[in-house]
Amino acid sequence: MCALITGPLTQAGMYELFTKVNDTLPVFKICQGRHMVLYTPGSGIRTQDIPAAELRSLFMNPSGIQDSGIRDLVLNVLENAEESVRKWETRKSSPFNPECLTIHVGSDCNMNCAYCYASIEKTGNGRLAGFPDSDAIAAAVDFVTSKTINRSGRLTVAYHGSGEPSFHWDRLTSACCQIEQIAAQREINLFSYMATNGCIDEWQIKWLAEHMDLIGISCDGPPDIQRTQRSQGKRKYPSVEMICKRLSDLGSRFDIRVTVTPDSMSRLPEITGYLIENCMARNIRIEPVYLAGNNSFREAYADLFYDYFIRSATIAAENGVGFGYSGVRTDELHSTYCDVLRNTVRLTVDGNSRNCFCLMDARSDFITGSYDKLKSSFRLRSDIDALKNHASRIPSECNECINLYHCSRGCPDFCLFENDYHGTPKLDPFRCRLHQLIAAGNAVATAKNHFTADNH
């Protein structure tokens, strides 16, 4: 029997949020007193409550249901669940087809963030400094465009890194202009994105506004939080508030990414209000800090974090501002952040492409392709599709979870290729609980009503 859920704000005291009511398909029951929500990935239906044991029996033999309303409901839910499985299997088995090129810079940075994953020994990263070579970039662009031009005519290029892309300003601008020129010559629709820590000067702001279709700015909240979590050192840059205002004045689109720590969690609603009022935010993405060792979130924090998350999302919605978290996205089928699952080539400083934004390890599982200097060409590893299939695996401990088909699996704290799901499960219990709360809350909030005339 699952606990009572009356809406996304009433998570306090919930323990068993949902019950799986079909052995082979992703069908879940969420209780709401006299009512229930039947959920399959991306679809929720609210109707009168039926005990879980009876539900299982109905789903096993829908043709034998006498009540036509309930029979139609069960058949509808089963159809949705079967379609989700088909889509997942298609996604899993489809070949890797690159659509995005990420130019991933080294760990050079002009900030000293307390939680920086690039400087944590746990990753096992060797030092990769600098900016990818222009010849390697040209070869990677050539390779990706040869795959995308016949399918979409669009190329997405993201400037990201273990450090700060703008730290290598001349290399960054040169690469951007190089790619823009290639796209123009081939009549490709180019979409450019850059993630930045916000340590940029006025003249750089104008250039970014002119060349980037979307800019992701990291800002953890009001100045006191920024000073604590994201120290700049001796060099002083314009405030994030000023940068956002200037970008807005220039008509530039930008998102704001917030890293939330156990110390800043309780201030998330305040942070949201600050970003809306002071930084003119139109879209906010939050991320609980990862790879934080002793400063990581504990499972006991999950319910409280969810409460602050919902309060913040409500503030954002009231102001017409987007608010989200990429770890669980119930409106799409997804798994970890592995680039092989996102049709992305991530070109790193050493000429290799890697599968992860975080783990820059030289082990073969993390390398997806490489630049060949002798041939001036880029190529993928021959078993890239097997790597993609491996990254699509669902661990057995997730089989009964409502997030079976839409969860990051605790990535990057937990990695399929690093842990391989052998031995004791090491999935992050905080993220498991938080993701379940978010999914159950979303299912309840978006469910469509399906009641018979006699049961409301």
C-alpha positions as CSV (number, residue, x, y, z in Angstrom):
1,M,0.0,0.0,0.0
2,C,1.5,3.3,-1.0
3,A,1.4,6.5,1.1
4,L,-1.0,9.3,0.5
5,I,0.0,12.0,-2.0
6,T,-2.4,14.9,-2.5
7,G,-0.1,17.0,-4.6
8,P,3.5,17.9,-5.3
9,L,3.9,19.9,-2.1
10,T,2.8,17.2,0.3
11,Q,5.9,15.1,0.3
12,A,6.5,15.3,4.1
13,G,6.4,11.8,5.7
14,M,6.2,10.0,2.4
15,Y,8.3,6.9,2.2
16,E,6.7,4.5,-0.3
17,L,5.9,7.0,-3.0
18,F,4.6,4.5,-5.6
19,T,4.0,0.8,-6.3
20,K,4.8,-1.0,-9.6
21,V,1.6,-2.9,-10.6
22,N,2.9,-4.7,-13.7
23,D,5.7,-7.2,-13.6
24,T,6.9,-6.6,-17.2
25,L,5.9,-3.0,-18.1
26,P,6.6,0.4,-16.4
27,V,3.2,0.9,-14.8
28,F,3.1,2.6,-11.4
29,K,0.3,3.4,-8.9
30,I,0.5,6.6,-6.8
31,C,-2.1,6.9,-4.1
32,Q,-4.2,9.9,-3.5
33,G,-6.7,8.8,-0.8
34,R,-9.9,7.8,-2.6
35,H,-8.1,8.4,-5.9
36,M,-4.9,7.2,-7.5
37,V,-2.7,8.1,-10.4
38,L,-1.6,5.4,-12.8
39,Y,1.7,6.5,-14.3
40,T,3.7,5.3,-17.3
41,P,6.7,7.3,-18.5
42,G,5.4,10.7,-19.5
43,S,1.7,10.0,-18.9
44,G,-0.4,10.0,-15.8
45,I,-4.1,9.2,-15.4
46,R,-6.1,10.0,-12.2
47,T,-9.0,7.8,-11.4
48,Q,-10.8,6.1,-8.5
49,D,-8.5,4.0,-6.2
50,I,-8.1,0.3,-6.8
51,P,-6.1,-1.8,-4.4
52,A,-2.6,-2.7,-5.8
53,A,-3.2,-6.5,-5.7
54,E,-6.5,-6.1,-7.7
55,L,-4.7,-3.7,-10.1
56,R,-2.0,-6.3,-10.9
57,S,-4.7,-8.9,-11.6
58,L,-6.6,-6.4,-14.0
59,F,-3.4,-5.7,-15.9
60,M,-2.7,-9.4,-16.3
61,N,-6.0,-10.1,-17.9
62,P,-7.6,-6.8,-19.3
63,S,-9.9,-8.6,-21.7
64,G,-11.7,-10.2,-18.7
65,I,-12.6,-6.9,-17.1
66,Q,-16.4,-6.5,-17.1
67,D,-16.6,-2.7,-16.5
68,S,-16.0,-1.1,-19.8
69,G,-14.6,2.1,-18.3
70,I,-12.0,0.3,-16.2
71,R,-11.2,-2.0,-19.2
72,D,-10.6,1.0,-21.5
73,L,-8.4,2.7,-18.8
74,V,-6.3,-0.5,-18.3
75,L,-5.9,-1.0,-22.0
76,N,-4.9,2.7,-22.5
77,V,-2.3,2.5,-19.7
78,L,-0.9,-0.7,-21.1
79,E,-0.7,0.8,-24.6
80,N,1.2,3.8,-23.2
81,A,3.6,1.5,-21.3
82,E,4.3,-0.7,-24.3
83,E,5.0,2.4,-26.4
84,S,7.5,3.6,-23.8
85,V,9.3,0.3,-23.9
86,R,9.4,0.4,-27.7
87,K,10.8,3.9,-27.7
88,W,13.4,2.9,-25.1
89,E,14.6,-0.1,-27.1
90,T,14.7,1.9,-30.3
91,R,16.7,4.6,-28.5
92,K,19.0,1.9,-27.1
93,S,19.6,0.0,-30.3
94,S,19.8,3.0,-32.7
95,P,23.4,3.6,-34.0
96,F,25.4,6.6,-32.7
97,N,24.7,9.5,-35.0
98,P,26.6,12.7,-33.9
99,E,24.5,15.8,-33.9
100,C,26.5,18.0,-31.5
101,L,30.2,18.9,-31.2
102,T,31.4,20.0,-27.8
103,I,34.7,21.8,-27.7
104,H,35.9,20.8,-24.2
105,V,38.7,22.9,-22.8
106,G,41.2,21.9,-20.1
107,S,41.0,22.6,-16.4
108,D,42.5,26.1,-16.7
109,C,40.2,28.5,-14.8
110,N,40.1,31.9,-13.2
111,M,38.0,30.8,-10.3
112,N,38.6,28.6,-7.3
113,C,35.2,27.0,-6.6
114,A,35.1,25.0,-3.4
115,Y,33.3,22.1,-5.1
116,C,35.1,22.0,-8.4
117,Y,34.9,18.4,-9.8
118,A,37.9,19.0,-12.1
119,S,40.3,19.3,-9.1
120,I,39.0,16.3,-7.1
121,E,41.2,13.3,-6.9
122,K,38.2,10.9,-7.0
123,T,37.9,11.4,-10.7
124,G,41.4,10.1,-11.4
125,N,41.8,12.7,-14.1
126,G,45.2,13.5,-15.4
127,R,45.9,17.2,-16.0
128,L,44.5,18.3,-19.3
129,A,45.2,22.0,-19.9
130,G,44.7,24.3,-22.8
131,F,42.3,24.4,-25.8
132,P,41.8,21.8,-28.5
133,D,44.0,22.3,-31.6
134,S,42.4,24.1,-34.5
135,D,43.2,21.3,-36.9
136,A,41.5,18.8,-34.6
137,I,38.5,21.1,-34.4
138,A,38.3,21.4,-38.2
139,A,38.4,17.6,-38.5
140,A,35.8,17.1,-35.9
141,V,33.5,19.7,-37.5
142,D,34.0,18.0,-40.8
143,F,33.1,14.6,-39.3
144,V,30.0,15.7,-37.4
145,T,28.6,17.8,-40.3
146,S,29.1,14.9,-42.7
147,K,26.7,13.0,-40.4
148,T,24.2,15.7,-39.7
149,I,23.8,17.6,-42.9
150,N,21.7,15.0,-44.6
151,R,19.5,14.5,-41.6
152,S,18.8,17.9,-40.2
153,G,21.0,20.5,-41.8
154,R,21.8,21.7,-38.3
155,L,25.0,21.7,-36.3
156,T,25.1,22.4,-32.6
157,V,28.5,23.4,-31.1
158,A,29.0,23.8,-27.4
159,Y,32.0,25.4,-25.7
160,H,32.4,23.7,-22.4
161,G,35.2,22.3,-20.3
162,S,36.8,21.1,-17.1
163,G,37.7,24.8,-16.7
164,E,36.6,28.1,-18.2
165,P,36.3,28.4,-22.1
166,S,36.9,32.1,-22.0
167,F,40.2,31.6,-20.2
168,H,41.6,30.9,-23.6
169,W,40.0,33.9,-25.2
170,D,42.0,34.1,-28.5
171,R,41.7,30.3,-29.1
172,L,37.9,30.5,-28.3
173,T,37.1,33.3,-30.6
174,S,39.3,31.8,-33.4
175,A,37.6,28.4,-33.1
176,C,34.2,30.0,-33.1
177,C,34.9,32.1,-36.2
178,Q,36.4,29.0,-37.9
179,I,33.3,27.0,-37.3
180,E,31.0,29.8,-38.3
181,Q,32.9,30.1,-41.6
182,I,32.6,26.3,-42.3
183,A,28.9,26.4,-41.5
184,A,28.3,29.3,-43.8
185,Q,30.2,27.7,-46.6
186,R,28.2,24.5,-46.3
187,E,24.9,26.3,-45.7
188,I,24.5,24.6,-42.3
189,N,22.3,26.1,-39.6
190,L,24.7,26.6,-36.7
191,F,23.6,26.8,-33.1
192,S,26.4,27.9,-30.7
193,Y,26.3,27.6,-26.9
194,M,28.9,28.4,-24.3
195,A,29.0,27.6,-20.6
196,T,30.9,30.2,-18.5
197,N,31.7,31.0,-14.9
198,G,30.9,34.6,-15.5
199,C,34.4,35.9,-15.1
200,I,34.4,38.0,-18.3
201,D,35.0,41.6,-19.1
202,E,32.6,44.1,-20.8
203,W,34.2,43.8,-24.2
204,Q,33.9,40.0,-24.0
205,I,30.2,40.2,-23.1
206,K,29.5,42.0,-26.4
207,W,31.4,39.5,-28.4
208,L,29.6,36.6,-26.8
209,A,26.2,38.2,-27.3
210,E,27.0,38.5,-31.0
211,H,28.3,34.9,-31.5
212,M,26.5,32.7,-29.1
213,D,22.9,31.7,-29.5
214,L,22.7,30.7,-25.9
215,I,25.0,31.3,-22.9
216,G,25.0,29.3,-19.7
217,I,26.1,31.3,-16.7
218,S,27.1,29.7,-13.4
219,C,25.8,31.7,-10.4
220,D,25.1,30.1,-7.1
221,G,23.1,33.0,-5.6
222,P,23.5,36.4,-3.9
223,P,27.0,37.8,-3.4
224,D,27.7,36.2,0.0
225,I,27.0,32.7,-1.5
226,Q,29.1,33.5,-4.5
227,R,32.0,34.6,-2.3
228,T,31.8,31.4,-0.2
229,Q,31.4,28.9,-3.0
230,R,32.9,30.5,-6.1
231,S,35.9,32.7,-5.1
232,Q,37.5,34.7,-7.9
233,G,40.9,35.4,-6.4
234,K,42.6,38.7,-6.8
235,R,41.4,39.7,-10.2
236,K,38.0,41.5,-10.1
237,Y,35.4,41.0,-12.9
238,P,32.0,42.7,-13.4
239,S,29.3,41.3,-11.2
240,V,27.1,38.5,-12.5
241,E,24.2,40.9,-12.1
242,M,25.9,43.4,-14.4
243,I,26.8,40.7,-16.9
244,C,23.2,39.4,-17.1
245,K,21.8,42.9,-17.4
246,R,24.3,43.7,-20.2
247,L,23.5,40.5,-22.1
248,S,19.8,41.2,-21.7
249,D,20.2,44.7,-23.0
250,L,22.0,43.2,-26.0
251,G,19.2,40.8,-26.7
252,S,21.2,37.7,-25.8
253,R,19.6,34.5,-24.5
254,F,21.1,33.1,-21.3
255,D,20.4,30.4,-18.7
256,I,21.6,30.5,-15.2
257,R,23.0,27.3,-13.6
258,V,23.0,27.0,-9.8
259,T,25.1,24.5,-7.8
260,V,23.2,23.8,-4.6
261,T,25.2,22.6,-1.6
262,P,24.0,21.4,1.8
263,D,24.9,24.8,3.2
264,S,22.9,26.7,0.6
265,M,19.9,24.3,0.2
266,S,17.6,26.2,2.6
267,R,18.2,29.4,0.7
268,L,17.1,28.0,-2.7
269,P,13.8,30.0,-2.8
270,E,15.8,33.1,-1.9
271,I,18.4,32.3,-4.6
272,T,15.6,31.9,-7.2
273,G,14.1,35.2,-6.3
274,Y,17.5,36.9,-6.5
275,L,18.3,35.5,-9.9
276,I,14.9,36.6,-11.2
277,E,15.0,40.1,-9.8
278,N,18.7,40.9,-9.9
279,C,20.0,38.8,-12.8
280,M,16.9,39.0,-15.1
281,A,16.9,35.2,-15.3
282,R,14.5,33.7,-17.8
283,N,15.5,30.1,-17.2
284,I,17.2,28.6,-14.1
285,R,18.8,25.1,-13.9
286,I,19.8,23.8,-10.5
287,E,22.1,20.9,-9.7
288,P,22.8,19.4,-6.2
289,V,26.6,19.4,-5.8
290,Y,28.2,16.2,-6.9
291,L,31.6,14.5,-6.2
292,A,31.7,16.4,-3.0
293,G,33.0,13.7,-0.6
294,N,32.2,14.5,3.0
295,N,30.2,17.6,1.8
296,S,27.8,15.6,-0.3
297,F,24.1,15.4,0.3
298,R,22.9,12.6,2.5
299,E,19.7,10.6,1.9
300,A,18.0,12.3,4.9
301,Y,18.2,15.7,3.0
302,A,16.2,14.5,0.0
303,D,12.7,15.3,1.3
304,L,13.7,18.7,2.6
305,F,15.6,19.5,-0.7
306,Y,12.4,18.6,-2.6
307,D,10.4,21.0,-0.5
308,Y,12.8,23.9,-1.3
309,F,12.9,22.7,-4.9
310,I,9.1,23.0,-5.2
311,R,8.9,26.3,-3.4
312,S,11.6,27.7,-5.8
313,A,9.8,26.2,-8.9
314,T,6.6,27.9,-7.8
315,I,8.3,31.3,-7.5
316,A,9.8,30.8,-10.9
317,A,6.5,29.8,-12.4
318,E,4.7,32.8,-10.9
319,N,7.3,35.0,-12.7
320,G,7.1,33.2,-16.0
321,V,10.6,31.8,-15.6
322,G,11.7,28.3,-16.5
323,F,13.0,26.2,-13.6
324,G,14.4,22.7,-13.9
325,Y,16.9,20.0,-12.9
326,S,18.4,17.7,-15.5
327,G,18.8,14.6,-13.3
328,V,15.2,13.5,-13.8
329,R,13.2,14.8,-16.8
330,T,9.8,13.1,-17.0
331,D,8.9,14.7,-20.3
332,E,11.5,12.6,-22.1
333,L,13.2,9.2,-22.0
334,H,16.8,9.5,-20.8
335,S,19.5,7.9,-18.8
336,T,23.0,9.1,-17.7
337,Y,24.8,12.1,-19.1
338,C,27.0,9.9,-21.3
339,D,27.7,11.7,-24.6
340,V,27.2,8.5,-26.6
341,L,23.5,8.6,-25.4
342,R,23.2,12.2,-26.5
343,N,24.8,11.9,-30.0
344,T,27.6,14.2,-29.0
345,V,31.3,14.2,-29.9
346,R,33.2,15.9,-27.0
347,L,36.6,16.9,-28.4
348,T,39.2,17.3,-25.6
349,V,42.6,19.0,-25.5
350,D,44.6,15.8,-26.4
351,G,42.7,15.3,-29.6
352,N,40.6,12.5,-28.2
353,S,36.8,12.6,-27.8
354,R,35.5,11.5,-24.5
355,N,32.2,10.1,-23.2
356,C,32.0,12.3,-20.1
357,F,32.1,15.9,-19.2
358,C,33.6,15.0,-15.9
359,L,35.8,11.9,-16.1
360,M,38.8,12.7,-18.3
361,D,40.4,9.3,-17.7
362,A,42.5,7.8,-20.5
363,R,40.9,4.3,-20.0
364,S,39.3,3.0,-23.2
365,D,35.8,3.1,-21.8
366,F,35.9,6.9,-21.7
367,I,37.4,7.4,-25.2
368,T,34.9,7.6,-28.0
369,G,37.1,8.7,-30.9
370,S,40.3,10.5,-31.9
371,Y,41.9,13.0,-34.3
372,D,44.4,11.4,-36.7
373,K,47.2,14.0,-37.4
374,L,48.7,12.1,-40.3
375,K,45.3,11.9,-42.1
376,S,44.0,15.2,-40.8
377,S,40.8,13.4,-40.0
378,F,38.6,12.5,-37.0
379,R,37.3,9.0,-36.5
380,L,35.1,7.2,-33.9
381,R,36.1,4.0,-32.3
382,S,34.8,1.0,-34.2
383,D,32.7,-0.3,-31.3
384,I,31.0,3.0,-30.6
385,D,27.5,1.4,-30.8
386,A,28.5,-1.3,-28.3
387,L,29.6,1.5,-26.0
388,K,26.3,3.2,-26.4
389,N,24.4,0.0,-25.7
390,H,26.5,-0.5,-22.5
391,A,25.7,3.1,-21.4
392,S,22.0,2.3,-21.9
393,R,21.9,-0.5,-19.4
394,I,19.5,-0.2,-16.5
395,P,20.8,-1.6,-13.2
396,S,18.6,-4.3,-11.6
397,E,18.0,-2.1,-8.5
398,C,16.2,0.4,-10.8
399,N,13.7,-2.1,-12.2
400,E,10.9,-1.3,-9.7
401,C,11.5,2.5,-9.8
402,I,9.1,5.1,-11.4
403,N,12.2,6.6,-13.0
404,L,13.1,3.5,-14.9
405,Y,13.2,5.3,-18.2
406,H,14.0,8.9,-17.1
407,C,16.9,9.2,-14.6
408,S,20.5,10.1,-14.7
409,R,21.3,7.2,-12.3
410,G,23.2,9.4,-10.0
411,C,25.7,10.4,-12.7
412,P,28.5,11.5,-12.3
413,D,28.8,10.3,-8.7
414,F,28.0,6.9,-9.9
415,C,29.4,5.7,-13.2
416,L,28.5,2.6,-15.2
417,F,32.0,2.3,-16.6
418,E,33.7,3.0,-13.3
419,N,31.6,0.7,-11.0
420,D,30.1,-1.6,-13.7
421,Y,27.2,-2.3,-11.2
422,H,29.1,-5.2,-9.7
423,G,29.0,-6.0,-6.0
424,T,27.1,-3.8,-3.6
425,P,24.9,-1.2,-5.3
426,K,26.5,2.2,-5.1
427,L,23.7,4.4,-6.5
428,D,23.5,7.7,-4.7
429,P,20.6,7.2,-2.2
430,F,20.0,11.0,-2.0
431,R,19.5,11.4,-5.7
432,C,17.4,8.2,-5.9
433,R,15.1,9.6,-3.3
434,L,15.0,13.1,-4.7
435,H,14.4,11.8,-8.3
436,Q,11.5,9.7,-7.0
437,L,10.0,12.6,-5.2
438,I,10.2,14.8,-8.3
439,A,8.8,12.1,-10.6
440,A,5.9,11.3,-8.3
441,G,5.1,15.0,-7.8
442,N,5.2,15.6,-11.6
443,A,3.0,12.6,-12.2
444,V,0.4,13.9,-9.7
445,A,0.6,17.5,-10.9
446,T,0.1,16.6,-14.6
447,A,-2.2,13.7,-14.5
448,K,-5.4,13.7,-16.6
449,N,-8.7,12.8,-14.9
450,H,-10.5,9.6,-15.9
451,F,-13.5,9.0,-13.8
452,T,-16.7,7.1,-14.4
453,A,-20.0,8.8,-13.8
454,D,-20.4,7.1,-10.4
455,N,-16.9,7.5,-9.1
456,H,-15.4,10.9,-8.4
